[in-house]
Structures are given as structure tokens and as C-alpha cells.
Amino acid sequence: MPDMSASASLAMTHLVSFAKEVDEDKVTPGVLGFIVFAAMALAVWALMKSMSRHMNRVDFTQVPDPKAEQPEPAEPSGAGKPADSAAGAGKKPSGNG
């Protein structure tokens, strides 16, 4: 290591001291954790790609209902209105208030 610059040697001394501070009894995820995480990320990516492909195949145009286009028959002039004097005069008010 004689050809290292001063800043590189200073950085190495900090890294070596940091490496000594790391507790060797601690459990870290390691390579297996990375492989599991990468596999899950690839699975999510594949599912998103598949979902996008399926959503692009869906046809969102709606065919109008033929029954909805037919107008309802018009009611006679007095059939839709309640009779004010004859039907409402004999009724008692409800108990709801």
C-alpha cells in the first residue's frame, strides 16, 4: 500500500476502525436475504407486467341497452297527481310526528 494517497489511507483507517466496531455476533440478512428480496421483486414486476397486459386487452366500450332507449308511455293528465280533497280529507295523521 505504499502508493495510496493521504485521503485514501485516511479513509481506510476509518473503515478499518468501523469494521472492528461491528459486532460479529449480530445476524445480518446476507446473501440469502438478498436473493429472497430479489426474487420477490422479480415476482412483483412479473405480476405487474401481466396485469398491465390483461388490462390492455379489456374492451371498455359499453353497448347501450335496447330497453333503455324506448320511452315510457305517457300518463294521463290526472293519473300521476294525488287527489287533494277527496282522498286526503278522511285520513288520520301518522304517529311518526
Gaussian input, Z-matrix of N, CA and C with variables (Angstrom, degrees):
# hf/3-21g

backbone

0 1
 N
 C     1     B1
 C     2     B2     1     A1
 N     3     B3     2     A2     1     D1
 C     4     B4     3     A3     2     D2
 C     5     B5     4     A4     3     D3
 N     6     B6     5     A5     4     D4
 C     7     B7     6     A6     5     D5
 C     8     B8     7     A7     6     D6
 N     9     B9     8     A8     7     D7
 C    10    B10     9     A9     8     D8
 C    11    B11    10    A10     9     D9
 N    12    B12    11    A11    10    D10
 C    13    B13    12    A12    11    D11
 C    14    B14    13    A13    12    D12
 N    15    B15    14    A14    13    D13
 C    16    B16    15    A15    14    D14
 C    17    B17    16    A16    15    D15
 N    18    B18    17    A17    16    D16
 C    19    B19    18    A18    17    D17
 C    20    B20    19    A19    18    D18
 N    21    B21    20    A20    19    D19
 C    22    B22    21    A21    20    D20
 C    23    B23    22    A22    21    D21
 N    24    B24    23    A23    22    D22
 C    25    B25    24    A24    23    D23
 C    26    B26    25    A25    24    D24
 N    27    B27    26    A26    25    D25
 C    28    B28    27    A27    26    D26
 C    29    B29    28    A28    27    D27
 N    30    B30    29    A29    28    D28
 C    31    B31    30    A30    29    D29
 C    32    B32    31    A31    30    D30
 N    33    B33    32    A32    31    D31
 C    34    B34    33    A33    32    D32
 C    35    B35    34    A34    33    D33
 N    36    B36    35    A35    34    D34
 C    37    B37    36    A36    35    D35
 C    38    B38    37    A37    36    D36
 N    39    B39    38    A38    37    D37
 C    40    B40    39    A39    38    D38
 C    41    B41    40    A40    39    D39
 N    42    B42    41    A41    40    D40
 C    43    B43    42    A42    41    D41
 C    44    B44    43    A43    42    D42
 N    45    B45    44    A44    43    D43
 C    46    B46    45    A45    44    D44
 C    47    B47    46    A46    45    D45
 N    48    B48    47    A47    46    D46
 C    49    B49    48    A48    47    D47
 C    50    B50    49    A49    48    D48
 N    51    B51    50    A50    49    D49
 C    52    B52    51    A51    50    D50
 C    53    B53    52    A52    51    D51
 N    54    B54    53    A53    52    D52
 C    55    B55    54    A54    53    D53
 C    56    B56    55    A55    54    D54
 N    57    B57    56    A56    55    D55
 C    58    B58    57    A57    56    D56
 C    59    B59    58    A58    57    D57
 N    60    B60    59    A59    58    D58
 C    61    B61    60    A60    59    D59
 C    62    B62    61    A61    60    D60
 N    63    B63    62    A62    61    D61
 C    64    B64    63    A63    62    D62
 C    65    B65    64    A64    63    D63
 N    66    B66    65    A65    64    D64
 C    67    B67    66    A66    65    D65
 C    68    B68    67    A67    66    D66
 N    69    B69    68    A68    67    D67
 C    70    B70    69    A69    68    D68
 C    71    B71    70    A70    69    D69
 N    72    B72    71    A71    70    D70
 C    73    B73    72    A72    71    D71
 C    74    B74    73    A73    72    D72
 N    75    B75    74    A74    73    D73
 C    76    B76    75    A75    74    D74
 C    77    B77    76    A76    75    D75
 N    78    B78    77    A77    76    D76
 C    79    B79    78    A78    77    D77
 C    80    B80    79    A79    78    D78
 N    81    B81    80    A80    79    D79
 C    82    B82    81    A81    80    D80
 C    83    B83    82    A82    81    D81
 N    84    B84    83    A83    82    D82
 C    85    B85    84    A84    83    D83
 C    86    B86    85    A85    84    D84
 N    87    B87    86    A86    85    D85
 C    88    B88    87    A87    86    D86
 C    89    B89    88    A88    87    D87
 N    90    B90    89    A89    88    D88
 C    91    B91    90    A90    89    D89
 C    92    B92    91    A91    90    D90
 N    93    B93    92    A92    91    D91
 C    94    B94    93    A93    92    D92
 C    95    B95    94    A94    93    D93
 N    96    B96    95    A95    94    D94
 C    97    B97    96    A96    95    D95
 C    98    B98    97    A97    96    D96
 N    99    B99    98    A98    97    D97
 C   100   B100    99    A99    98    D98
 C   101   B101   100   A100    99    D99
 N   102   B102   101   A101   100   D100
 C   103   B103   102   A102   101   D101
 C   104   B104   103   A103   102   D102
 N   105   B105   104   A104   103   D103
 C   106   B106   105   A105   104   D104
 C   107   B107   106   A106   105   D105
 N   108   B108   107   A107   106   D106
 C   109   B109   108   A108   107   D107
 C   110   B110   109   A109   108   D108
 N   111   B111   110   A110   109   D109
 C   112   B112   111   A111   110   D110
 C   113   B113   112   A112   111   D111
 N   114   B114   113   A113   112   D112
 C   115   B115   114   A114   113   D113
 C   116   B116   115   A115   114   D114
 N   117   B117   116   A116   115   D115
 C   118   B118   117   A117   116   D116
 C   119   B119   118   A118   117   D117
 N   120   B120   119   A119   118   D118
 C   121   B121   120   A120   119   D119
 C   122   B122   121   A121   120   D120
 N   123   B123   122   A122   121   D121
 C   124   B124   123   A123   122   D122
 C   125   B125   124   A124   123   D123
 N   126   B126   125   A125   124   D124
 C   127   B127   126   A126   125   D125
 C   128   B128   127   A127   126   D126
 N   129   B129   128   A128   127   D127
 C   130   B130   129   A129   128   D128
 C   131   B131   130   A130   129   D129
 N   132   B132   131   A131   130   D130
 C   133   B133   132   A132   131   D131
 C   134   B134   133   A133   132   D132
 N   135   B135   134   A134   133   D133
 C   136   B136   135   A135   134   D134
 C   137   B137   136   A136   135   D135
 N   138   B138   137   A137   136   D136
 C   139   B139   138   A138   137   D137
 C   140   B140   139   A139   138   D138
 N   141   B141   140   A140   139   D139
 C   142   B142   141   A141   140   D140
 C   143   B143   142   A142   141   D141
 N   144   B144   143   A143   142   D142
 C   145   B145   144   A144   143   D143
 C   146   B146   145   A145   144   D144
 N   147   B147   146   A146   145   D145
 C   148   B148   147   A147   146   D146
 C   149   B149   148   A148   147   D147
 N   150   B150   149   A149   148   D148
 C   151   B151   150   A150   149   D149
 C   152   B152   151   A151   150   D150
 N   153   B153   152   A152   151   D151
 C   154   B154   153   A153   152   D152
 C   155   B155   154   A154   153   D153
 N   156   B156   155   A155   154   D154
 C   157   B157   156   A156   155   D155
 C   158   B158   157   A157   156   D156
 N   159   B159   158   A158   157   D157
 C   160   B160   159   A159   158   D158
 C   161   B161   160   A160   159   D159
 N   162   B162   161   A161   160   D160
 C   163   B163   162   A162   161   D161
 C   164   B164   163   A163   162   D162
 N   165   B165   164   A164   163   D163
 C   166   B166   165   A165   164   D164
 C   167   B167   166   A166   165   D165
 N   168   B168   167   A167   166   D166
 C   169   B169   168   A168   167   D167
 C   170   B170   169   A169   168   D168
 N   171   B171   170   A170   169   D169
 C   172   B172   171   A171   170   D170
 C   173   B173   172   A172   171   D171
 N   174   B174   173   A173   172   D172
 C   175   B175   174   A174   173   D173
 C   176   B176   175   A175   174   D174
 N   177   B177   176   A176   175   D175
 C   178   B178   177   A177   176   D176
 C   179   B179   178   A178   177   D177
 N   180   B180   179   A179   178   D178
 C   181   B181   180   A180   179   D179
 C   182   B182   181   A181   180   D180
 N   183   B183   182   A182   181   D181
 C   184   B184   183   A183   182   D182
 C   185   B185   184   A184   183   D183
 N   186   B186   185   A185   184   D184
 C   187   B187   186   A186   185   D185
 C   188   B188   187   A187   186   D186
 N   189   B189   188   A188   187   D187
 C   190   B190   189   A189   188   D188
 C   191   B191   190   A190   189   D189
 N   192   B192   191   A191   190   D190
 C   193   B193   192   A192   191   D191
 C   194   B194   193   A193   192   D192
 N   195   B195   194   A194   193   D193
 C   196   B196   195   A195   194   D194
 C   197   B197   196   A196   195   D195
 N   198   B198   197   A197   196   D196
 C   199   B199   198   A198   197   D197
 C   200   B200   199   A199   198   D198
 N   201   B201   200   A200   199   D199
 C   202   B202   201   A201   200   D200
 C   203   B203   202   A202   201   D201
 N   204   B204   203   A203   202   D202
 C   205   B205   204   A204   203   D203
 C   206   B206   205   A205   204   D204
 N   207   B207   206   A206   205   D205
 C   208   B208   207   A207   206   D206
 C   209   B209   208   A208   207   D207
 N   210   B210   209   A209   208   D208
 C   211   B211   210   A210   209   D209
 C   212   B212   211   A211   210   D210
 N   213   B213   212   A212   211   D211
 C   214   B214   213   A213   212   D212
 C   215   B215   214   A214   213   D213
 N   216   B216   215   A215   214   D214
 C   217   B217   216   A216   215   D215
 C   218   B218   217   A217   216   D216
 N   219   B219   218   A218   217   D217
 C   220   B220   219   A219   218   D218
 C   221   B221   220   A220   219   D219
 N   222   B222   221   A221   220   D220
 C   223   B223   222   A222   221   D221
 C   224   B224   223   A223   222   D222
 N   225   B225   224   A224   223   D223
 C   226   B226   225   A225   224   D224
 C   227   B227   226   A226   225   D225
 N   228   B228   227   A227   226   D226
 C   229   B229   228   A228   227   D227
 C   230   B230   229   A229   228   D228
 N   231   B231   230   A230   229   D229
 C   232   B232   231   A231   230   D230
 C   233   B233   232   A232   231   D231
 N   234   B234   233   A233   232   D232
 C   235   B235   234   A234   233   D233
 C   236   B236   235   A235   234   D234
 N   237   B237   236   A236   235   D235
 C   238   B238   237   A237   236   D236
 C   239   B239   238   A238   237   D237
 N   240   B240   239   A239   238   D238
 C   241   B241   240   A240   239   D239
 C   242   B242   241   A241   240   D240
 N   243   B243   242   A242   241   D241
 C   244   B244   243   A243   242   D242
 C   245   B245   244   A244   243   D243
 N   246   B246   245   A245   244   D244
 C   247   B247   246   A246   245   D245
 C   248   B248   247   A247   246   D246
 N   249   B249   248   A248   247   D247
 C   250   B250   249   A249   248   D248
 C   251   B251   250   A250   249   D249
 N   252   B252   251   A251   250   D250
 C   253   B253   252   A252   251   D251
 C   254   B254   253   A253   252   D252
 N   255   B255   254   A254   253   D253
 C   256   B256   255   A255   254   D254
 C   257   B257   256   A256   255   D255
 N   258   B258   257   A257   256   D256
 C   259   B259   258   A258   257   D257
 C   260   B260   259   A259   258   D258
 N   261   B261   260   A260   259   D259
 C   262   B262   261   A261   260   D260
 C   263   B263   262   A262   261   D261
 N   264   B264   263   A263   262   D262
 C   265   B265   264   A264   263   D263
 C   266   B266   265   A265   264   D264
 N   267   B267   266   A266   265   D265
 C   268   B268   267   A267   266   D266
 C   269   B269   268   A268   267   D267
 N   270   B270   269   A269   268   D268
 C   271   B271   270   A270   269   D269
 C   272   B272   271   A271   270   D270
 N   273   B273   272   A272   271   D271
 C   274   B274   273   A273   272   D272
 C   275   B275   274   A274   273   D273
 N   276   B276   275   A275   274   D274
 C   277   B277   276   A276   275   D275
 C   278   B278   277   A277   276   D276
 N   279   B279   278   A278   277   D277
 C   280   B280   279   A279   278   D278
 C   281   B281   280   A280   279   D279
 N   282   B282   281   A281   280   D280
 C   283   B283   282   A282   281   D281
 C   284   B284   283   A283   282   D282
 N   285   B285   284   A284   283   D283
 C   286   B286   285   A285   284   D284
 C   287   B287   286   A286   285   D285
 N   288   B288   287   A287   286   D286
 C   289   B289   288   A288   287   D287
 C   290   B290   289   A289   288   D288

   B1=1.4365
   B2=1.5163
   B3=1.2878
   B4=1.4572
   B5=1.5258
   B6=1.3350
   B7=1.4561
   B8=1.5343
   B9=1.3237
   B10=1.4633
   B11=1.5233
   B12=1.3077
   B13=1.4613
   B14=1.5300
   B15=1.3062
   B16=1.4633
   B17=1.5204
   B18=1.3321
   B19=1.4602
   B20=1.5307
   B21=1.3259
   B22=1.4560
   B23=1.5152
   B24=1.3281
   B25=1.4666
   B26=1.5299
   B27=1.3304
   B28=1.4603
   B29=1.5294
   B30=1.3306
   B31=1.4669
   B32=1.5225
   B33=1.3075
   B34=1.4655
   B35=1.5256
   B36=1.3336
   B37=1.4671
   B38=1.5288
   B39=1.3436
   B40=1.4679
   B41=1.5282
   B42=1.3166
   B43=1.4565
   B44=1.5188
   B45=1.3275
   B46=1.4571
   B47=1.5177
   B48=1.3304
   B49=1.4585
   B50=1.5301
   B51=1.3419
   B52=1.4656
   B53=1.5237
   B54=1.3130
   B55=1.4627
   B56=1.5240
   B57=1.3102
   B58=1.4632
   B59=1.5243
   B60=1.3641
   B61=1.4565
   B62=1.5249
   B63=1.3134
   B64=1.4596
   B65=1.5206
   B66=1.3120
   B67=1.4564
   B68=1.5249
   B69=1.3103
   B70=1.4610
   B71=1.5205
   B72=1.3453
   B73=1.4621
   B74=1.5251
   B75=1.3182
   B76=1.4648
   B77=1.5228
   B78=1.3249
   B79=1.4549
   B80=1.5235
   B81=1.3012
   B82=1.4624
   B83=1.5254
   B84=1.3323
   B85=1.4652
   B86=1.5152
   B87=1.2868
   B88=1.4548
   B89=1.5188
   B90=1.3135
   B91=1.4577
   B92=1.5274
   B93=1.3281
   B94=1.4599
   B95=1.5350
   B96=1.3117
   B97=1.4629
   B98=1.5186
   B99=1.3255
   B100=1.4631
   B101=1.5239
   B102=1.3363
   B103=1.4677
   B104=1.5301
   B105=1.3270
   B106=1.4649
   B107=1.5247
   B108=1.3249
   B109=1.4666
   B110=1.5234
   B111=1.3267
   B112=1.4619
   B113=1.5273
   B114=1.3430
   B115=1.4652
   B116=1.5252
   B117=1.3179
   B118=1.4648
   B119=1.5233
   B120=1.3247
   B121=1.4648
   B122=1.5242
   B123=1.3203
   B124=1.4672
   B125=1.5243
   B126=1.3281
   B127=1.4678
   B128=1.5264
   B129=1.3287
   B130=1.4735
   B131=1.5210
   B132=1.3110
   B133=1.4669
   B134=1.5306
   B135=1.3389
   B136=1.4611
   B137=1.5255
   B138=1.3266
   B139=1.4583
   B140=1.5195
   B141=1.3342
   B142=1.4682
   B143=1.5249
   B144=1.3112
   B145=1.4626
   B146=1.5282
   B147=1.3266
   B148=1.4611
   B149=1.5303
   B150=1.3348
   B151=1.4538
   B152=1.5208
   B153=1.3158
   B154=1.4625
   B155=1.5215
   B156=1.3174
   B157=1.4617
   B158=1.5281
   B159=1.3379
   B160=1.4644
   B161=1.5284
   B162=1.3260
   B163=1.4653
   B164=1.5231
   B165=1.3210
   B166=1.4633
   B167=1.5295
   B168=1.3204
   B169=1.4641
   B170=1.5231
   B171=1.3272
   B172=1.4553
   B173=1.5264
   B174=1.3407
   B175=1.4611
   B176=1.5243
   B177=1.3172
   B178=1.4555
   B179=1.5272
   B180=1.3264
   B181=1.4564
   B182=1.5182
   B183=1.3212
   B184=1.4459
   B185=1.5190
   B186=1.3259
   B187=1.4578
   B188=1.5232
   B189=1.3315
   B190=1.4679
   B191=1.5302
   B192=1.3028
   B193=1.4531
   B194=1.5312
   B195=1.3352
   B196=1.4677
   B197=1.5257
   B198=1.3235
   B199=1.4704
   B200=1.5277
   B201=1.3003
   B202=1.4593
   B203=1.5240
   B204=1.3169
   B205=1.4608
   B206=1.5209
   B207=1.3332
   B208=1.4533
   B209=1.5211
   B210=1.3336
   B211=1.4767
   B212=1.5247
   B213=1.3203
   B214=1.4603
   B215=1.5223
   B216=1.3253
   B217=1.4662
   B218=1.5256
   B219=1.3250
   B220=1.4675
   B221=1.5212
   B222=1.3379
   B223=1.4579
   B224=1.5247
   B225=1.3099
   B226=1.4688
   B227=1.5212
   B228=1.3042
   B229=1.4646
   B230=1.5234
   B231=1.3138
   B232=1.4546
   B233=1.5091
   B234=1.3175
   B235=1.4615
   B236=1.5286
   B237=1.3204
   B238=1.4518
   B239=1.5073
   B240=1.3636
   B241=1.4624
   B242=1.5234
   B243=1.3325
   B244=1.4642
   B245=1.5260
   B246=1.2922
   B247=1.4632
   B248=1.5255
   B249=1.3280
   B250=1.4570
   B251=1.5284
   B252=1.3060
   B253=1.4543
   B254=1.5189
   B255=1.3159
   B256=1.4640
   B257=1.5256
   B258=1.3356
   B259=1.4602
   B260=1.5188
   B261=1.3025
   B262=1.4430
   B263=1.5126
   B264=1.3282
   B265=1.4464
   B266=1.5261
   B267=1.3228
   B268=1.4463
   B269=1.5229
   B270=1.2867
   B271=1.4574
   B272=1.5086
   B273=1.3673
   B274=1.4581
   B275=1.5224
   B276=1.3211
   B277=1.4742
   B278=1.5204
   B279=1.3095
   B280=1.4616
   B281=1.5133
   B282=1.3162
   B283=1.4494
   B284=1.5063
   B285=1.3401
   B286=1.4525
   B287=1.5152
   B288=1.3143
   B289=1.4412
   B290=1.4310
   A1=113.52
   A2=120.72
   A3=119.91
   A4=113.19
   A5=120.83
   A6=121.14
   A7=113.09
   A8=120.28
   A9=122.74
   A10=110.04
   A11=116.56
   A12=120.38
   A13=109.48
   A14=115.18
   A15=120.18
   A16=111.30
   A17=117.82
   A18=119.96
   A19=110.98
   A20=116.71
   A21=119.28
   A22=111.08
   A23=116.65
   A24=118.73
   A25=110.48
   A26=117.13
   A27=120.60
   A28=110.14
   A29=116.00
   A30=120.00
   A31=110.75
   A32=116.13
   A33=119.56
   A34=111.07
   A35=117.44
   A36=119.18
   A37=110.46
   A38=116.61
   A39=119.07
   A40=110.73
   A41=117.63
   A42=120.67
   A43=111.76
   A44=116.74
   A45=119.73
   A46=110.09
   A47=117.68
   A48=119.48
   A49=110.96
   A50=117.14
   A51=120.67
   A52=110.82
   A53=116.76
   A54=120.50
   A55=110.73
   A56=117.82
   A57=119.80
   A58=111.35
   A59=116.53
   A60=120.42
   A61=112.57
   A62=117.89
   A63=121.17
   A64=108.95
   A65=115.35
   A66=120.33
   A67=109.22
   A68=116.90
   A69=121.09
   A70=112.21
   A71=117.86
   A72=121.22
   A73=112.84
   A74=117.78
   A75=120.79
   A76=110.11
   A77=115.10
   A78=120.73
   A79=108.60
   A80=116.49
   A81=121.44
   A82=108.79
   A83=117.87
   A84=119.70
   A85=113.04
   A86=117.57
   A87=120.94
   A88=113.82
   A89=115.33
   A90=122.47
   A91=110.79
   A92=117.17
   A93=120.17
   A94=111.03
   A95=117.16
   A96=120.74
   A97=111.98
   A98=116.09
   A99=119.53
   A100=111.22
   A101=116.82
   A102=120.39
   A103=110.32
   A104=117.57
   A105=120.69
   A106=110.22
   A107=117.26
   A108=121.01
   A109=110.89
   A110=117.90
   A111=121.32
   A112=110.65
   A113=117.43
   A114=120.22
   A115=111.06
   A116=116.99
   A117=120.02
   A118=111.04
   A119=117.09
   A120=120.43
   A121=110.62
   A122=118.00
   A123=120.82
   A124=111.19
   A125=117.61
   A126=120.56
   A127=110.98
   A128=117.29
   A129=120.59
   A130=110.18
   A131=117.45
   A132=120.77
   A133=110.45
   A134=117.30
   A135=120.65
   A136=111.29
   A137=117.34
   A138=120.01
   A139=111.92
   A140=117.58
   A141=120.68
   A142=110.83
   A143=117.13
   A144=120.84
   A145=110.26
   A146=116.96
   A147=121.14
   A148=110.77
   A149=117.02
   A150=120.28
   A151=110.88
   A152=116.99
   A153=120.74
   A154=110.42
   A155=117.31
   A156=121.23
   A157=110.65
   A158=117.17
   A159=120.07
   A160=111.58
   A161=117.51
   A162=120.06
   A163=111.21
   A164=117.72
   A165=120.32
   A166=111.59
   A167=118.08
   A168=121.32
   A169=112.83
   A170=118.42
   A171=121.94
   A172=109.33
   A173=115.73
   A174=121.50
   A175=107.71
   A176=116.74
   A177=120.83
   A178=113.53
   A179=119.25
   A180=120.08
   A181=108.98
   A182=115.92
   A183=121.32
   A184=109.49
   A185=116.64
   A186=121.84
   A187=107.81
   A188=118.00
   A189=118.99
   A190=111.26
   A191=115.02
   A192=121.62
   A193=109.06
   A194=118.82
   A195=119.54
   A196=112.50
   A197=118.40
   A198=120.18
   A199=111.35
   A200=117.52
   A201=120.83
   A202=111.63
   A203=118.41
   A204=121.04
   A205=112.43
   A206=118.24
   A207=120.76
   A208=109.55
   A209=117.88
   A210=119.34
   A211=110.40
   A212=115.44
   A213=120.50
   A214=109.36
   A215=117.34
   A216=118.73
   A217=110.70
   A218=115.57
   A219=121.39
   A220=109.86
   A221=117.03
   A222=122.15
   A223=109.50
   A224=117.53
   A225=119.54
   A226=110.34
   A227=117.76
   A228=122.53
   A229=113.71
   A230=120.95
   A231=121.18
   A232=113.99
   A233=119.11
   A234=120.89
   A235=112.67
   A236=119.42
   A237=121.73
   A238=114.39
   A239=117.90
   A240=120.96
   A241=110.06
   A242=118.91
   A243=120.08
   A244=110.44
   A245=115.06
   A246=119.64
   A247=107.88
   A248=117.33
   A249=121.76
   A250=112.50
   A251=117.76
   A252=119.45
   A253=113.15
   A254=119.08
   A255=120.24
   A256=111.98
   A257=118.99
   A258=120.75
   A259=111.81
   A260=119.88
   A261=122.59
   A262=114.02
   A263=119.64
   A264=121.13
   A265=112.59
   A266=118.72
   A267=121.14
   A268=114.31
   A269=119.56
   A270=121.20
   A271=111.82
   A272=115.06
   A273=120.22
   A274=107.50
   A275=117.85
   A276=119.43
   A277=109.72
   A278=115.59
   A279=119.72
   A280=111.77
   A281=117.89
   A282=123.09
   A283=114.11
   A284=118.40
   A285=121.31
   A286=113.04
   A287=118.37
   A288=117.27
   A289=112.47
   D1=24.75
   D2=-178.25
   D3=-72.23
   D4=-20.74
   D5=-176.20
   D6=-93.03
   D7=11.15
   D8=179.99
   D9=-78.83
   D10=145.21
   D11=177.61
   D12=-76.53
   D13=171.40
   D14=-177.43
   D15=-66.23
   D16=-40.21
   D17=-178.48
   D18=-69.21
   D19=-35.55
   D20=178.52
   D21=-68.16
   D22=-39.26
   D23=179.09
   D24=-69.23
   D25=-35.12
   D26=177.00
   D27=-65.15
   D28=-41.40
   D29=178.11
   D30=-64.31
   D31=-40.23
   D32=179.92
   D33=-64.94
   D34=-37.36
   D35=179.51
   D36=-66.45
   D37=-36.07
   D38=177.23
   D39=-68.78
   D40=-40.15
   D41=179.19
   D42=-66.51
   D43=-39.23
   D44=179.06
   D45=-66.27
   D46=-41.23
   D47=178.50
   D48=-67.31
   D49=-34.94
   D50=176.68
   D51=-67.30
   D52=-38.33
   D53=179.30
   D54=-65.62
   D55=-32.59
   D56=178.50
   D57=-72.70
   D58=-27.44
   D59=-179.87
   D60=-76.46
   D61=-22.98
   D62=-179.06
   D63=-67.60
   D64=128.38
   D65=-179.06
   D66=-76.17
   D67=125.94
   D68=-177.65
   D69=-76.12
   D70=-11.48
   D71=179.53
   D72=-87.73
   D73=-8.29
   D74=-179.86
   D75=-74.86
   D76=144.95
   D77=178.63
   D78=-93.68
   D79=129.89
   D80=178.47
   D81=-118.01
   D82=159.42
   D83=-178.04
   D84=-63.73
   D85=-37.31
   D86=176.40
   D87=66.97
   D88=-159.21
   D89=-176.17
   D90=-69.84
   D91=-39.45
   D92=-179.58
   D93=-62.60
   D94=-41.23
   D95=177.35
   D96=-62.52
   D97=-40.41
   D98=177.70
   D99=-65.10
   D100=-41.25
   D101=-179.38
   D102=-64.63
   D103=-42.33
   D104=178.89
   D105=-64.40
   D106=-44.74
   D107=179.46
   D108=-63.01
   D109=-42.57
   D110=179.46
   D111=-65.26
   D112=-39.08
   D113=178.40
   D114=-65.37
   D115=-40.16
   D116=177.52
   D117=-65.93
   D118=-40.02
   D119=178.46
   D120=-64.18
   D121=-41.12
   D122=177.60
   D123=-65.81
   D124=-37.73
   D125=178.53
   D126=-65.33
   D127=-42.55
   D128=177.89
   D129=-64.20
   D130=-42.00
   D131=178.55
   D132=-61.38
   D133=-43.74
   D134=-179.98
   D135=-65.75
   D136=-39.61
   D137=177.47
   D138=-65.14
   D139=-40.77
   D140=178.53
   D141=-65.21
   D142=-39.99
   D143=178.84
   D144=-65.18
   D145=-42.29
   D146=178.59
   D147=-64.93
   D148=-42.50
   D149=179.08
   D150=-63.00
   D151=-41.42
   D152=178.63
   D153=-62.86
   D154=-41.56
   D155=179.05
   D156=-63.85
   D157=-42.38
   D158=179.65
   D159=-68.88
   D160=-37.13
   D161=179.44
   D162=-68.30
   D163=-31.42
   D164=177.92
   D165=-70.85
   D166=-23.33
   D167=179.49
   D168=-81.54
   D169=-15.46
   D170=-176.82
   D171=-73.89
   D172=134.78
   D173=177.80
   D174=-98.15
   D175=115.72
   D176=-174.95
   D177=-93.21
   D178=2.91
   D179=179.57
   D180=-73.95
   D181=135.34
   D182=-176.56
   D183=-106.39
   D184=130.30
   D185=177.50
   D186=-81.30
   D187=129.20
   D188=-179.36
   D189=-67.10
   D190=143.87
   D191=-179.73
   D192=-74.01
   D193=125.54
   D194=-178.40
   D195=-65.91
   D196=-27.28
   D197=178.70
   D198=-72.26
   D199=-29.12
   D200=-177.99
   D201=-73.60
   D202=-21.84
   D203=-178.33
   D204=-78.90
   D205=-22.24
   D206=-179.28
   D207=-76.40
   D208=128.03
   D209=178.02
   D210=-72.76
   D211=146.67
   D212=177.99
   D213=-72.82
   D214=149.56
   D215=179.62
   D216=-65.41
   D217=141.83
   D218=-179.02
   D219=-73.30
   D220=139.88
   D221=179.61
   D222=-83.85
   D223=153.09
   D224=174.63
   D225=-62.51
   D226=160.94
   D227=-170.88
   D228=-59.72
   D229=-35.22
   D230=-176.62
   D231=-104.32
   D232=-1.82
   D233=-173.40
   D234=-74.77
   D235=-32.13
   D236=-176.22
   D237=-86.55
   D238=-10.28
   D239=-176.51
   D240=-98.98
   D241=139.47
   D242=176.60
   D243=-74.42
   D244=146.74
   D245=178.10
   D246=-78.53
   D247=123.06
   D248=-174.74
   D249=-76.17
   D250=-47.46
   D251=-170.38
   D252=-87.65
   D253=-43.06
   D254=-171.13
   D255=-79.07
   D256=-49.35
   D257=-174.06
   D258=-80.77
   D259=-33.72
   D260=-174.41
   D261=-84.94
   D262=-13.78
   D263=-174.55
   D264=-73.83
   D265=-34.51
   D266=-174.42
   D267=-92.73
   D268=-2.11
   D269=-176.61
   D270=-85.63
   D271=145.97
   D272=177.41
   D273=-92.37
   D274=150.05
   D275=177.40
   D276=-67.87
   D277=148.98
   D278=179.25
   D279=-74.98
   D280=162.37
   D281=-178.09
   D282=-83.71
   D283=4.96
   D284=-178.17
   D285=-75.75
   D286=-16.45
   D287=176.28
   D288=123.43

